[in-house]
Amino acid sequence: MALSIEDWLGYLLLLGRGGMVTVKLTIASCAIGFSLALVIGLCRLSRFAAIRWATTAYVEFFRSTSIYVQLFWVYYVLPLVGVNLSAIEAGILGLSLNTAAYGSELVRAAVQTVPREQHEAGIALNLTRWQRLRHVTLPQSFVVMLPLFNNLSIEVMKLTAIVSLITITELTFQAQIIRVQTGSTAIPYLASLAFYFLFASLIAFGFRTLERRFARGHEGVRG
Amino acid sequence: MEQTGAPRAESSIVEFVDVEKSFGSHRVLDCLSFSAKRGDHIALIGPSGSGKTTILRILMTLESISRGDVIVDGINLYKESVNGVHRTASERHVRDVRSKIGMVFQHFNLFPHKSVLANITLAPVLNGKLTKSAAREKALDLLNMVGLADKADAMPASLSGGQKQRVAIARALALEPQILLCDEITSALDPELVEEVLNVIKRLGQQTDMTMLLVTHEMSFAHEFADRVLFLESGRIIEEGTPDRIFSNPEKERTRAFLRKIIAAGHRV
């Protein structure tokens, strides 16, 4: 089967459309996932045991069960109890909840790198709990979080391939379609590899720029 | 006014009444009582682990107490009576009392992500004590006082230990505390930087009526600066008196033994 340039351009367009779905899934899941991660990560350090337990249970559930099964639950089982989500909504929900579980551990770890003495300085200055969190702890742990979230964002991008299982035509799904239709394996998969790689590089570049901006003045030992 | 023990002196600003503090089975403070009058300069000396730092940390509410009462300016720090019922003080009550107290730490504990100026203005602005511009003006005055007017925009990481500690003193003073706690504030400094920090403290002692409690290993400074010296060991006050008496004529053998060790280690008394 000989394909013309026009045919290949058409397929490339198809792949590009899949790529845009991957980009959207990644951005939406990271935005929702990271926001949730911040809240859950801080809850895991709460002074109230009930809040700690609840959020620990959440994290353990999503870390210890297959995202594949979770997605099937969200997409195929939730409708049985009356919750109907579109494939893309279900995909974003599943990815976000997972991202939040992993991300909350990063938030917790980053917050714990802030030395106890910093909290004590905040108390000695009579700051409230919230003021200490907002002005002392979070700005310092944010610098630690950035490279960790860089990594997690790229993991989320790669994880988006799994939502093809609930009929979302993202990048990997489109590559499969093209392979079936053209019989060519090398070209569609090479193109999708290139796409993933470029997108990941863009994410990493963005985070490194942020890191440089926020690391200013932080060099050297803690004051 | 909530207090269980009657104040010993009308003008006591800090009073510890039978305070006990334990970490697990280890008793750090053992039925400890003392009081400080307004404007007192009290040096707490003693071997490490004697509980002197714990006294300051309890006053700053960085540690809780196991038993007893801590009374600051007539108000019980850890207990509150609401409609006649005594209970553990609420966060709000603690913050009210805490606003009278400032602390300078051994390791400075400046905020590394904030400039020198922002370190000083942060709390007065957040606490609603000063407007942004008033806080800035006050911070610059304080920096001037500690000899660091040119460092307002520097980041803490670029300062020497002595400079960091002077910024930390300015930061504590910005809240205008009535009581200043200094916890081994020169112990982490290179020897040649100790004096610039102690000079600031000396000047504060002369120019303000702040009550000052200092934990220190600088015996000559304690001798010169303090009105009263408390010698602690194993969570108890072994001996207290004027610096002249404690340093030149201690009554207790344990005080003598401690001072001998300190002198042998090369400290002047």
Contacts between the chains, C-beta under 8 A, distances in Angstrom:
chain1	res1	chain2	res2	distance
A	117	B	105	6.8
A	117	B	107	6.2
A	117	B	109	4.6
A	118	B	109	6.5
A	118	B	111	7.0
A	120	B	60	7.8
A	120	B	62	5.3
A	120	B	105	7.2
A	120	B	109	6.5
A	121	B	105	6.9
A	121	B	109	3.8
A	121	B	110	7.5
A	121	B	111	7.0
A	123	B	60	6.8
A	123	B	61	6.4
A	123	B	62	6.1
A	123	B	98	7.7
A	124	B	60	5.4
A	124	B	62	7.5
A	124	B	101	7.9
A	124	B	102	6.7
A	124	B	103	4.1
A	124	B	105	7.5
A	124	B	109	7.9
A	124	B	172	7.1
A	125	B	122	7.1
A	125	B	123	3.7
A	125	B	127	7.9
A	125	B	171	7.1
A	125	B	172	7.8
A	125	B	175	6.6
A	126	B	95	5.8
A	126	B	98	5.0
A	126	B	99	5.3
A	126	B	123	6.6
A	126	B	127	6.0
A	126	B	175	6.7
A	127	B	122	7.9
A	127	B	123	6.2
A	127	B	126	6.0
A	127	B	127	7.5
A	128	B	91	7.8
A	128	B	95	7.2
A	129	B	91	7.6
A	131	B	126	5.1
A	135	B	111	7.9
A	135	B	122	6.2
A	135	B	126	6.9
A	136	B	111	6.1
A	139	B	113	4.9
A	140	B	111	7.8
A	140	B	112	7.0
A	140	B	113	5.5
A	143	B	113	7.5
A	217	B	112	7.9
A	217	B	113	6.8
A	217	B	115	7.5
A	217	B	155	4.1
A	217	B	157	7.2
A	218	B	112	6.2
A	218	B	113	6.0
A	218	B	155	8.0
A	218	B	157	7.4
A	219	B	157	6.1
A	220	B	157	3.5
A	220	B	158	7.5
A	221	B	157	6.5
A	222	B	112	4.7
A	222	B	157	7.9
A	223	B	108	6.1
A	223	B	109	7.4
A	223	B	110	3.4
A	223	B	111	6.6
A	223	B	112	4.2
A	223	B	119	7.9
A	223	B	156	3.1
A	223	B	157	6.3
A	223	B	159	7.8
A	223	B	164	6.1
